[in-house]
Amino acid sequence: MKVKELISTLKAFDPEHDVLCWCEDLLSEKHSSRVFDIVCVDESEAQKLRVQDGIPLLKFGKTESSSPHVLIGIISDF
């Protein structure tokens, strides 16, 4: 995604929403870092929470504790 495309896409969302990145890929133990490509930018209702080991997660769906978030989907390929 080009900078102008990302800026244009983000302007469509409420500027007060959190922006979070998500990826279904797991980091390989062989690499300390990775390059990611943006594949989508969407808005979703979700609740921020942490599981027992402290890892942050989102629980998708509208509840009393949820709020809208802008989610940037990324993949470890380009």
C-alpha positions, 0 to 999 in steps of 0.5 A, a space after each residue: 500500500 502506498 502512503 497516499 492510499 493509507 492516508 486517504 483510507 484512514 481519513 474515512 474513519 473517526 480520528 478518535 478511534 484507536 488504530 491497531 495492527 493485526 497479523 495471523 502470522 507468527 514470528 519465526 524463532 529464526 528471525 528477530 524481526 520481519 517486514 510486513 505489508 498492509 493488506 486491509 484497513 477496516 473498522 471493527 467493534 471489539 473489546 481489548 483484553 489480556 489472557 492469563 499469560 498477559 498477551 493482549 487480544 481483541 474480543 470482536 463484537 459489540 458489548 458494554 465494554 467494546 469500542 470501535 477500532 481501526 484495524 490495519 491487517 498486515 502479512 509477512 509477505 510483499 
